[in-house]
């Protein structure tokens, strides 16, 4: 707490989560600023949260406040020295006395990807003058016809030993006794179609006529509120799809498998197009044989790392214990559907704690549905005499100020 100002650099999809966690765990009087594109913000705060893409624009302003500590989340994003984000973070690190880098995948494919992270953390131990020698020793570097090749690997046991002076590593197996059987996390993401969403929210019938025509608007007028909710859900998932895809890609880099649940066929089709051969799906209309082929491939094929399922079609009666991480991109209408889907992973055969992540689009219908699910879940818990706190509590980590802003 004495190291202020503190700067947290992270992927754009994690900024809201950092804000939520900071408010949940740090002193209540900490002043926190989240830097967003297109908005001029004062950096007069205890904690500044910014994404990598904005670092180039803000690095000089951040240097001027002389931060005491720099935290880089998913630091493997700094593996390329020539990248703009790497240069900007390196500039800021040069005036920051304390640095902490966080990543589950410091090396994605080869030892050379470590160098830039190590040099930013400790330039005295990893100076430019050691670059070639370090890569010859640990990256099998050699000089060929077209210059240096740093893409190899060598002396890996020695490299691992040397990293103990700068890296603390904890595997899931090491901390498993401390983990609950199931952990839920809410991740707020921004949408890239805010103008369309706001118009549909405030002028629904006009938006519907413009997008779908007068006949569709006439049909919807008989059930306007229900139609509005459904269309807002569709707009929200489209708006957060880019960030969702980026998050899935980042997760898959760590070599683990992932289960993703959604409600709309278009959402599942978009993800299948993006992730291709490493993904399988279960949706309504598939035969029992087709569904079992998807399950078997996910459970047994190491190259199939993503399962994409419709909550209704894939949320009951199947086993997906090859993964211990599940993400919900869209929410169902009942807590039982949601918990049943979670338990495709949390069942006999599962040896790890199950991590559940809910992607909620900030300032959209998602928050309304989550609140409804929480209310229903609390009622069910009371009826079933479940222990306090056993309900969903999707919004527990969200601060009242964030929810108030979203609802406005």
C-alpha angles and dihedrals in degrees: 000000000000091000100087139184092044122187121205116195116191143144113292091248091061101049095091091046092053089051092050094048093045091053091046098049110024132070113295093234094058110123109224127190125190112202113218130181119264094020126099110222134181113240091209095124143106094240126028119194117197136161125239095248092062096048096091091056096044104034096100093048090048092049090053093061090056099224118214096212136023122201118193113193118202086013093182084084085077095060094109111071094198095055116109093234091052092051092048095049090047090053091051092045090055091069096036117089098201128046133181121184120194126198141135090208111042089161118040099179115336140025093247089073089071098061101079093046091050093047094050090049097046115008091172093061094037106036125168089255090067096049099099096037092049092050093047089052100043108015098044089239119187137169113247136173092288100039134271121353112205098170100101136088132230142157090018096165089056091047091051090051092049092053091062088082092060109020135064113197126191121180124208089247091056094055099032095106088060095051125092117239091252129019124191126203130182116214118194115208130184122236125232095212099059094140092055092046094051092049092050090048097049102030103025101161093045090050092048093051089049094048105031106016136248095290093058090046091052092052091047093049090075091060099021099156094048091045091049093052092050094049092046089053090053093049091048095053091048090050095052097039096097093053091044092053091048091051092050091049091050092049094049090056089075092065097244127123123248135203117209125192127197138160106218123074090218090059092053093045091052092052093046090052091050099046100033118170096014092061137070129187144203118203135157115286096037118126122245089252093052091049093050091049089055092048094047092048092051094044097045112020113082090202092059102077105155128064115191116191141174107238093232098041098040102023099089140044100013135099122228101167093139084087131051095188125075130178128198112208094177130023128235123225098249132052091225092060089051096047092044089055092049090052093061082085100028099068143092109318095036111121098176137063110266118239116205121194125189116201106209120184107233116246096007144104087282091080091050093052092046090052090050091050091050091052093048090046092053091051091049091049091054093048092048093042091237116173117268112276096024093113127096099267091183091168100041092108094048114098119231091242092058093048092047091052091048094050091049 
